[in-house]
């Protein structure tokens, strides 16, 4: 994020260490160049305190959200295609060939022996991303993860109502990363209210969700994960990407998400260019 933005992105600094503490190997090696990303966000965390695991959530059932993916740099993501993960731009360090990211899918428990781990081949960070808005990226995998994909919403009318977010991030501000996937449902918050809470918002590129009293939110380690809901046909669609927020689940400080509908065409085009 821009240095003058006094908020926190929701990536984990030292993700490999955090996951190792849980006895997990799913994190794999940190992606090449990610140390710079971690360092910059770690410095922010030291200044402003911990960022955004799912706070106030409940455990997800095996197979409930089969498109959920855990990434080795300490972020979440969703299968846009079986071999392409949609995540946040701030989780990666530019675009190009990259074989150092490990995506773990097919399970809610990262220690489950049925987990599928696949290496990356390429990364495409949103063109023009500079730390404010445009917080999306795609990761090409060396082989498909045989799970259903999560379609992205193209109708802005879906950017409202009750929205669900899931991830393996911390369950409280400053907490530890989770071994098992958690989920929480939070209501959409209009731009004017969110802008009042933070004094800034990239309207059209970011949307907000949360409750006034706090207690329900995404948190540190949930960056890049999907914010989703069911469409009129009763099928899940992704409307947001976990981006940033002030702390985790603080009263009057909702989570801020990339507004996927605004970038749907760009994301589809970029996925096609990944080959």
Secondary structure, 3 states (H helix, E strand, C coil): CCCCCCCEECCCCCHHHHHHHCCCCCCCCCCCCHHHHHHHHHHHHHHHCCCCCCECCEECCCCCCCCEEEECCCEEEEEEECCEEEECHHHCCCCEECCCCEEEECCCECCCCCCEEEEEEEEEECCCCCCCCCCCEEEEECCCCCCCCCEECCCHHHCCCEEEEEECCCCCCCCCCCCECEEEEEEEECHHHHHHHHCCCCECCEEEECCCCCCCECCCCCCCCEEEEECCCCCEEEEEEEEEECCCCCCCCCEEEEEHHHHHHHHHHHHHHCC
